[in-house]
């Protein structure tokens, strides 16, 4: 499902208007589509209240009111502003019949409050995507009345009081949101999405399937991107993954990443780590092939092993590099060798990214497909931007870096985003604060490595890994609370996350 910013929506609508699909027809299609949704999904609702603003969102509301009245519903329109600012919207108001009760707030405060208290469904068509700042006092008052009502609360495009810049006091809290044409960022990003409820896109007659840019996918759509697992198969069918990770002080990173890969379907998983960690890693992941390597004086894989690593990774379709590896010179030699010689897909995380940030030119001549999985701090080191700058525009930051360096980027955080070298950006919708702990990123790297080894395309692997990782975090958070859920708990919840994805949840 495509996500467009307000300025792009306006541009798309203008192009359609110039091509012959008038703004009036778009508004009529939008309003009729919303009314049809309400009539289909809320058949028992008899009393409807439509809150209308003075712009185009209010115009959609007037069209909805007209169609609900025609369907023999008892409809009350409450105008929140006396004077219209949009002549097209006012023309839709003039089409309302005398069967539709028309009130103005606050002039008709008592009657409006009574209608809201008795409503079966309340439709918020006050601001839509045109809101910013703080709500006017009258709108706050109406929203408070709505929140005390037992009616189903439906927002058109966005609940009044919600924008990408923040959540106003007394914001309308919707049970569902009907989004015109496409999804909006606020409907996907947390915590904004919690005010939108269930989101349904309403077509308005414009084809945007050709539009490239930001999008999200539903669980059924993601399920279609999972690698196929034929019945007549063996462990070789499902790919070989290698994890180059761990150091004397951080052997757990290699273990967590390996467990993530094992739990995500890779046929064979090999772990390469400093030999000083052999006992603890061998006992923790007995399912894996183990390749202990020489340890240097800093407790890392020795640089002397660079060519050995290069030779050993040739047979692996996907290789993860960096989890708990350390950032010394040995790591830099290993990474340079892999980027120069490896021909598969290389997933670089954690210390691997920190090393790369100091040697970014290594990407210019990479012989492999590169996937990076930074958190905002690591992205800051890669780009030179502050963490605040990155979080203010996560999609653009990820896409810009991916295109500039011809790599795939998974920028972690609340609503992880994935970007491809072609400029596409996926926003993940799953996740929980249970994931906010050390080792969580190592688990994500293991999942992505396994999916890539199994044959998923790089961008698909990142999208699937982000969703499954987030869903496992949600399950663990509910089962153990976000406070007590450990990375091991989250790993143990991966099978249920896969099951839910298979079931389209």
Buried (B, 14 or more C-beta within 10 A) or exposed (E): BBBBBBEBBEEBBEEBBEEEBEBBBBBBBBBBBBBBBBBEBBEEBBBBBBBBBBBBBBBBBBBBBBBBBEEEBBBBBBBBBEEBEBEBBBBBBEEBEEEBBBBBBEEBBEBBBBBBBBBBBBBBBBBBBBBEEBBBEEBBBBBEBBBEBEBBBBBBBBBBBBBBEEBBEBBBBBBBBBBBBBBBBBBBBEEBBEBBBEBBBBEBEBEBEEBEBBBBBEBEEBBEBBBEEEEEEEEEBBBBBBBBBBBBEBBBBBBBBBBBBBBBBBBBBBBBBBBBBBEBBBEBBEEBBBBBBBBBEBBBBBBEBBEBBBEBBEEBBBBBBBBBBBBBEBBBBBBBBBBBBBEBBBBBBBBBBBBBBEEBEBBEEBEBBBBBBBBBEBBBBBBEBEEEBBBEEBBBBBBBBBBEBBBBBBBBBBBBBBBBBEEBBBBBBBBBBBBEBEBBBBBBBBBBBBBBBBBBBBBBBBBBBBBBBBBBBBBBBEBBEBEEBBBBBBBBBBEBBBEBBEEEE
